[in-house]
Amino acid sequence: MAPNRERWIDRIRTRLEAAGFYVADSHGVRPSSFDLAARRDSTLLLLKILKNIDALDAEEARRLLELGRLFRAIVLVVGETSGAAELETGVVYTRYGVPIVADGTLQEFLEKALPPFLYASPGGTFARVDGERLRILRNSRNLSLGGLASIAGVSRRAIQLYEDGAGAEAQVVARIEAYFGEPIVRPIGLFEPVRPTRRRPGEGEEAPEPEAVPPERPRPPTGDPLRDGVLRQLDGMGLEVTVTVRAPFDAVAKTPDVLLAAVGSLRTALHRAEVLQAIARVAEGHAMFVVQETPHRTSIGGMPLLSVRELRRHRDPEELLEEISEREGS
């Protein structure tokens, strides 16, 4: 990993911790679809750090969103550029349904509680209009829809849509706010699910929807007999198991708590133990690493370690969780 990217990730981690988040750093484990997992109260974040956001393709976006669903987390990409252009502070971008911000936007939000107000789309830069506020301001000046439309440089229909809560181009918002001398837009909550404004046919003033993630293709078997056997064992317990790709763990099981399951050699377990345990704590769940051989220890750095034979003894999820809980911290 390039030293400057590593420093950048460390800087973002420090900011999150200063803002009261408990952070797990997974960027040292490859492959990984996310670099940082962070929790503050009920807010759980999965962050990916990219120099050029064009490197985020549909497959990687799908994996991030799937992990967000499994962890009930907010997914966020922090980037520097798109092509040769730098990302603007205060603007939320989107690729395949994943929200993206510049480092400065995240910094302002964490350190100054200053949220972004603009979001980018192929049609331009837009803001979310507080329709009720706009209607009150217009009526207070005895302005008709057509009168405000002339001031804003848009159609009467567009003003109607803004008062219904539609998005407006940044330049249009600037003209309306300059006239009233008051803000008319709603902030974008970075740590809230993104709900982009939908386009209404025939109205060019609204922002188009972000690029959609193509339908997910059936995922092929892992091809690893050890891993496939462990996953079948977890399935046989009646757990809801989802295989993960490019993550420090091989599957996520709902028990109903989150259970991160990793499979491999004892050497791999030694390498990933700290990261797995940290992610499990952030997710307020559990982690376990399953190895073929019989280990001479029950855990590594507080992460439960089980052999295939020990896992096969369990037929009930509660019994498995009880053993995992006993090994945590040992």
LINKA-V817350 format. One record per backbone hydrogen bond with DSSP energy under -0.5 kcal/mol. NH is the residue of the N-H (numbers start at 1). CO is the residue of the C=O. E is the energy in kcal/mol with one decimal. If there is no record, write none. Layout:
nh:NH co:CO e:E
nh:NH co:CO e:E
//
This chain:
nh:6 co:2 e:-2.1
nh:7 co:3 e:-2.4
nh:8 co:4 e:-1.9
nh:9 co:5 e:-2.6
nh:10 co:6 e:-2.4
nh:11 co:7 e:-2.2
nh:12 co:8 e:-2.2
nh:13 co:9 e:-2.6
nh:14 co:10 e:-2.3
nh:15 co:11 e:-2.0
nh:16 co:12 e:-2.4
nh:17 co:13 e:-2.5
nh:18 co:14 e:-2.3
nh:19 co:15 e:-1.5
nh:20 co:17 e:-1.6
nh:21 co:16 e:-2.5
nh:22 co:39 e:-2.9
nh:23 co:21 e:-0.5
nh:24 co:37 e:-3.4
nh:26 co:24 e:-0.6
nh:26 co:35 e:-2.4
nh:27 co:35 e:-1.0
nh:29 co:26 e:-1.7
nh:30 co:28 e:-0.5
nh:33 co:246 e:-2.5
nh:35 co:47 e:-2.9
nh:36 co:47 e:-1.9
nh:37 co:24 e:-2.6
nh:38 co:45 e:-2.1
nh:39 co:22 e:-2.3
nh:40 co:43 e:-2.4
nh:43 co:40 e:-2.4
nh:44 co:42 e:-0.6
nh:45 co:38 e:-3.3
nh:46 co:74 e:-2.5
nh:47 co:36 e:-3.0
nh:48 co:76 e:-2.0
nh:50 co:48 e:-0.6
nh:50 co:78 e:-2.7
nh:53 co:51 e:-0.5
nh:53 co:81 e:-2.8
nh:55 co:52 e:-1.9
nh:56 co:53 e:-1.8
nh:57 co:55 e:-0.9
nh:61 co:57 e:-2.4
nh:62 co:58 e:-2.3
nh:63 co:59 e:-2.2
nh:64 co:60 e:-2.3
nh:65 co:61 e:-2.7
nh:66 co:62 e:-2.4
nh:67 co:63 e:-2.3
nh:68 co:64 e:-2.4
nh:69 co:65 e:-2.1
nh:70 co:66 e:-2.5
nh:71 co:67 e:-2.5
nh:72 co:68 e:-0.8
nh:73 co:68 e:-2.6
nh:74 co:44 e:-3.2
nh:75 co:73 e:-0.5
nh:76 co:46 e:-2.4
nh:77 co:99 e:-2.3
nh:78 co:48 e:-2.8
nh:79 co:77 e:-0.5
nh:79 co:101 e:-2.4
nh:80 co:50 e:-0.7
nh:80 co:51 e:-1.6
nh:81 co:51 e:-2.7
nh:82 co:85 e:-2.9
nh:85 co:82 e:-1.7
nh:87 co:80 e:-2.7
nh:91 co:88 e:-1.2
nh:92 co:118 e:-2.5
nh:93 co:91 e:-0.6
nh:93 co:100 e:-3.3
nh:95 co:98 e:-2.0
nh:98 co:95 e:-2.3
nh:99 co:97 e:-0.5
nh:100 co:93 e:-2.8
nh:101 co:77 e:-2.4
nh:103 co:79 e:-0.8
nh:106 co:102 e:-1.7
nh:107 co:103 e:-2.4
nh:108 co:104 e:-2.4
nh:109 co:105 e:-1.9
nh:110 co:106 e:-2.5
nh:111 co:107 e:-2.9
nh:112 co:108 e:-1.8
nh:113 co:109 e:-0.7
nh:114 co:108 e:-2.0
nh:115 co:113 e:-0.8
nh:116 co:188 e:-0.6
nh:117 co:90 e:-1.0
nh:118 co:90 e:-1.6
nh:119 co:126 e:-2.6
nh:120 co:92 e:-2.6
nh:121 co:124 e:-2.5
nh:124 co:121 e:-2.2
nh:126 co:119 e:-3.0
nh:127 co:168 e:-2.5
nh:128 co:117 e:-0.6
nh:128 co:186 e:-0.5
nh:129 co:127 e:-0.7
nh:129 co:166 e:-0.9
nh:130 co:184 e:-3.6
nh:131 co:129 e:-1.4
nh:134 co:130 e:-2.3
nh:135 co:131 e:-2.3
nh:136 co:132 e:-2.2
nh:137 co:133 e:-2.3
nh:138 co:134 e:-2.5
nh:139 co:135 e:-2.6
nh:140 co:136 e:-2.1
nh:141 co:137 e:-0.9
nh:141 co:138 e:-0.7
nh:142 co:139 e:-1.4
nh:143 co:138 e:-2.4
nh:148 co:144 e:-2.2
nh:149 co:145 e:-2.1
nh:150 co:146 e:-1.9
nh:151 co:147 e:-1.6
nh:152 co:148 e:-2.7
nh:153 co:149 e:-1.7
nh:154 co:149 e:-1.9
nh:159 co:155 e:-1.5
nh:160 co:156 e:-1.8
nh:161 co:157 e:-2.1
nh:162 co:158 e:-2.5
nh:163 co:159 e:-2.2
nh:164 co:160 e:-0.8
nh:164 co:161 e:-0.6
nh:165 co:162 e:-1.7
nh:166 co:161 e:-2.6
nh:168 co:127 e:-2.3
nh:170 co:125 e:-2.8
nh:173 co:169 e:-2.5
nh:174 co:170 e:-2.4
nh:175 co:171 e:-1.8
nh:176 co:172 e:-2.2
nh:177 co:173 e:-2.9
nh:178 co:174 e:-2.0
nh:179 co:175 e:-1.7
nh:180 co:176 e:-2.3
nh:181 co:177 e:-2.5
nh:182 co:177 e:-0.6
nh:186 co:128 e:-3.3
nh:188 co:116 e:-3.0
nh:189 co:187 e:-0.6
nh:190 co:188 e:-0.8
nh:192 co:189 e:-1.5
nh:203 co:200 e:-2.1
nh:204 co:202 e:-0.7
nh:206 co:203 e:-1.0
nh:225 co:223 e:-0.7
nh:228 co:224 e:-3.2
nh:229 co:225 e:-2.1
nh:230 co:226 e:-2.0
nh:231 co:227 e:-2.4
nh:232 co:228 e:-2.2
nh:233 co:229 e:-2.0
nh:234 co:230 e:-2.2
nh:235 co:231 e:-2.5
nh:236 co:232 e:-2.5
nh:237 co:233 e:-0.7
nh:237 co:234 e:-0.7
nh:238 co:235 e:-2.0
nh:239 co:234 e:-1.5
nh:240 co:254 e:-0.9
nh:241 co:239 e:-1.0
nh:242 co:252 e:-2.5
nh:244 co:250 e:-2.2
nh:250 co:261 e:-1.9
nh:251 co:261 e:-1.6
nh:252 co:242 e:-2.4
nh:253 co:259 e:-2.6
nh:254 co:240 e:-1.6
nh:255 co:257 e:-2.6
nh:259 co:253 e:-2.5
nh:260 co:286 e:-3.0
nh:261 co:251 e:-2.5
nh:261 co:259 e:-0.6
nh:262 co:260 e:-0.5
nh:262 co:288 e:-2.3
nh:264 co:290 e:-2.0
nh:269 co:265 e:-2.2
nh:270 co:266 e:-2.2
nh:271 co:267 e:-1.6
nh:272 co:268 e:-2.2
nh:273 co:269 e:-1.6
nh:276 co:272 e:-2.8
nh:277 co:273 e:-2.5
nh:278 co:274 e:-2.1
nh:279 co:275 e:-2.6
nh:280 co:276 e:-2.4
nh:281 co:277 e:-2.0
nh:282 co:278 e:-2.3
nh:283 co:279 e:-2.6
nh:284 co:281 e:-1.0
nh:285 co:280 e:-3.1
nh:286 co:258 e:-2.7
nh:288 co:260 e:-2.3
nh:289 co:304 e:-2.1
nh:290 co:262 e:-3.0
nh:291 co:306 e:-2.4
nh:292 co:264 e:-0.5
nh:295 co:293 e:-0.7
nh:300 co:303 e:-2.3
nh:303 co:300 e:-2.0
nh:304 co:287 e:-0.7
nh:304 co:302 e:-0.6
nh:305 co:298 e:-2.8
nh:306 co:289 e:-2.6
nh:308 co:291 e:-1.5
nh:311 co:307 e:-2.3
nh:312 co:308 e:-2.2
nh:313 co:309 e:-0.7
nh:313 co:310 e:-0.6
nh:314 co:311 e:-1.7
nh:320 co:316 e:-1.9
nh:321 co:317 e:-2.8
nh:322 co:318 e:-2.1
nh:323 co:319 e:-2.0
nh:324 co:320 e:-2.6
nh:325 co:321 e:-2.9
nh:326 co:322 e:-1.9
nh:327 co:323 e:-1.7
nh:328 co:324 e:-1.4
nh:329 co:302 e:-0.6
nh:330 co:327 e:-1.9
//
